[in-house]
């Protein structure tokens, strides 16, 4: 059972968010612009805690948005979450950022799609019911047509869904929702703590996010050297 005040951090996309569940409800804030993540994520944590009248000493744990998503963005969010959890000796949990985006749509059957470039999206399909979520298609790299062939959904959300709007509209019958049209994903991560199967416990020191594909630097290194990069990030 998850109880008390938890802090959530999500930096998987261009829109980063932080949230805390305080006595008067969830307080969440977002910032846009990947270049702002490194400089603004810790001040955003302080802003949210102050607005919720919650101190670091009040926290029961940290939840962080897992990938797939932006390589640099994920590393910034996870570094902040791991640092806070380690410093305070708090439990650290992960929930897929795609699941948070899907939950924020407020519909039963939804696809979440983050732009992965190269004609692909980091995508997943979820079905929500009561306090449980069914993973219809687990997060991975897809084209929109591959997702459409595999599942029927009522709505698609995310910057990837917006980028491929025509294909999405042909699939779902309605316009996709962008990340700016959703509640802050960090707030959705806090709500999902109560859902069976949504969260995974992490090692505060060793945990790494799921990036979804190798970083461009890794691809270039392996191409140049003709062998896999030793101990690459997953």
Helices and strands as residue ranges (DSSP letters): E 5-10, E 15-22, E 25-32, G 34-36, H 37-51, G 56-58, E 59-66, H 71-88, E 91-96, H 97-104, E 109-115, E 121-129, E 132-142, H 144-150, E 155-157, H 159-163, H 165-172, G 179-181, H 185-192, E 200-201, H 216-225
